[in-house]
């Protein structure tokens, strides 16, 4: 309903209305990306970190275990059969 009111408020023939509507949409998108979103970004919960960097785990440099096929079953280095 609001879009119909905006469409009726635009002056000119159909081609001019379409052009003005596109310009209005681009202006709203530019406003959001250049002003609105940067202003509200610090307030969004997406920037909250849940990982404590001091509790980082150091991985050793051992290679991952390899799987060797034996018949129809795979044998892992520890002797576990699938």
Backbone torsions as a table, in degrees:
resi	resn	phi	psi	omega
1	UNK	NA	-39.1	178.5
2	UNK	-68.0	-34.8	179.5
3	UNK	-67.3	-35.1	177.1
4	UNK	-65.9	-38.6	178.5
5	UNK	-66.5	-40.3	177.3
6	UNK	-65.3	-42.4	-179.0
7	UNK	-62.2	-41.1	179.3
8	UNK	-69.0	-28.0	-178.7
9	UNK	-78.8	-17.5	-179.8
10	UNK	-73.3	134.1	-178.1
11	UNK	-85.1	161.8	170.8
12	UNK	94.1	179.4	178.4
13	UNK	-73.7	-178.7	-174.1
14	UNK	-57.8	-44.4	-177.9
15	UNK	-62.9	-40.0	179.1
16	UNK	-69.2	-39.6	178.2
17	UNK	-62.7	-42.7	179.2
18	UNK	-63.6	-44.6	178.7
19	UNK	-61.5	-44.6	178.7
20	UNK	-65.4	-37.7	178.3
21	UNK	-64.5	-41.2	177.8
22	UNK	-63.9	-42.5	178.5
23	UNK	-63.2	-41.2	178.2
24	UNK	-63.4	-43.0	178.9
25	UNK	-63.4	-44.2	178.4
26	UNK	-63.8	-37.1	177.9
27	UNK	-65.7	-40.3	178.8
28	UNK	-66.4	-43.1	179.0
29	UNK	-63.8	-43.5	178.4
30	UNK	-63.4	-41.9	177.4
31	UNK	-59.2	-44.8	-179.0
32	UNK	-63.8	-47.5	-175.4
33	UNK	-75.3	-31.9	-176.1
34	UNK	-91.0	-26.5	-175.9
35	UNK	-124.3	-53.4	-172.5
36	UNK	-67.4	-55.1	-176.2
37	UNK	-61.7	-42.9	176.5
38	UNK	-63.3	-30.8	-179.9
39	UNK	-72.6	-35.5	-176.8
40	UNK	-94.9	-6.9	-177.8
41	UNK	-57.9	-42.7	178.9
42	UNK	-65.2	-19.5	-178.6
43	UNK	-88.5	-10.0	-177.7
44	UNK	-81.1	144.0	-178.9
45	UNK	-74.5	-5.9	-177.8
46	UNK	-68.8	-20.5	-178.2
47	UNK	-89.1	-2.4	-179.9
48	UNK	-76.9	126.9	177.6
49	UNK	-89.4	138.9	178.2
50	UNK	-112.8	1.5	-178.8
51	UNK	-107.5	129.1	178.1
52	UNK	-84.4	116.2	-177.4
53	UNK	-65.8	-21.8	179.4
54	UNK	-75.9	-14.3	-179.1
55	UNK	-102.1	26.3	-178.4
56	UNK	-67.9	141.0	179.8
57	UNK	-94.2	131.4	177.4
58	UNK	-94.2	123.2	-179.2
59	UNK	-89.8	144.0	176.9
60	UNK	-78.7	168.9	-173.5
61	UNK	-93.9	14.0	178.7
62	UNK	-68.7	142.1	178.8
63	UNK	-71.5	157.0	178.3
64	UNK	-67.5	149.5	178.9
65	UNK	-63.2	145.1	179.4
66	UNK	-100.0	155.3	179.8
67	UNK	-110.7	126.7	177.3
68	UNK	-112.6	129.7	-178.9
69	UNK	-80.8	129.4	176.6
70	UNK	-127.7	108.3	-177.7
71	UNK	64.4	-124.8	178.3
72	UNK	-99.9	-7.7	-178.5
73	UNK	-108.9	155.8	177.2
74	UNK	-102.1	138.5	178.7
75	UNK	-112.3	124.7	178.3
76	UNK	-89.2	162.8	-177.8
77	UNK	-56.5	-28.6	-179.7
78	UNK	-88.1	5.2	176.7
79	UNK	88.2	9.3	-179.8
80	UNK	-79.9	128.6	-178.6
81	UNK	-105.0	144.8	176.1
82	UNK	-103.9	NA	NA
